[in-house]
Amino acid sequence: MKNISKYFFILILAFSFTAKAQQEADTLVFRPSLSLGYDVSGLVLNLLEPEVFMHGASLGYEWRPNWIAALEVGSMNIGVERETHNYEARGVFLRAGVSYNLLQDNPRMQGEEIFLSFRYGFGSLSHEAPRITVDEPYWGSVEGSFERAGYSAHWAEIGGGLKARLFWHIYMGWDLRLRLMLARNPGSEMNPYYISGFGRNKGNSAVMLHYSVYYKFPFRK
Amino acid sequence: MLLVLLAGLFCLAGCQNEEVCEETTANRLRMGFYTPVVTSGSPTPYTVDSLTMYGVGRPDSLIYNNRKSVRSVELPLNPTTNRTGFVLIFPENITDTLWIDYQTELNFISAECGFAVFFDIEQASHTNNRISFFQINQNLVTNSLEEHIKILLYPDSGL
């Protein structure tokens, strides 16, 4: 009887030790996190090009330490009205990929990141030019128009940036992206001005600086 | 850091923005004059002593008015039709008419510039008083500065 209680005691002690060790390990165990961001660069672009409106939102899910699965969506709206022409376009985009956080040392860095991002992007838009006048000083002007037609494209992206904590669960960061066109699917002969999600339609590559505000959802204890 | 970032943003976004239309929307047909004498595989460039040119039906509006020492010309193609004719008056009043047949295409340049007409040359024909032959070097008339057509001339009566 005495032996059993002694063994019991040792067992309880052993359990309590392992329980304490478990608790210490728990506080350093990785927990997935989710962040929701809004891309402010569209607003800045609008200040410089008032006819172009772009919106973007992002969702990031850190499923394992320093690896973030990312999804970005957004829309674009363009309305150009000049003496010589009218051009209207509206489109949406979807970008998906991963980001890799290079700041590995301290898991308690409060979610701050220096990251590399890799994305696959897809954009789809519809556009039209209901009124076109091309001036030909010798022979006379020519009038024309392009009916509303669709256009889509997909591309690959690589980039990098920073994300820093502002206060509470709010973060801010920038992401510089290089985009390389993979394929286009034009619905008519007209080339779009901007491709939603890609940027200015000038050649097969584009560079864009994104600036976002994020909310990081607090993880459950 | 915020200020630097904002400045960078403005700059990058600014780099994409052009306030003024820098590209021409009127694309000209570029033609050069040559003699049929071939040197290293190409016809020899030739300078016409004097040249007057106007579009067929527009003798009141001269494209070139007795211009001296003409090596090449830039001509306006009519974007409202598929055929443009030009009258060329060479020295000693030798006259030829040149016709160009083409397809037109509207191209969106940018929000500032709007659209420009590109021409796709299909065929050319001409009278044979001074013009011997032509060669189409480049079919597409766009904003590039390439020479589209080579006009080969019979030698001057003085030669």
Interface residues (C-beta under 8 A of the other chain):
Chain A: S41 V44 L45 L48 E49 E51 I78 V80 R82 T84 H85 Y87 A129 I132 V134 D135 E136 P137 Y138 W139 G140 V142 G144 F146 W174 E189 M190 N191 P192 Y193 G199 R200 V207 M208 L209 Y211
Chain B: L5 G8 L9 F10 L12 A13 G14 Q16 N17 T25 A26 G55 R58 S61 I63 P76 L77 N78 P79 T80 T84 T104 E105 L106 N107 F108 S110 A111 E112 G114 F115 A116 V117
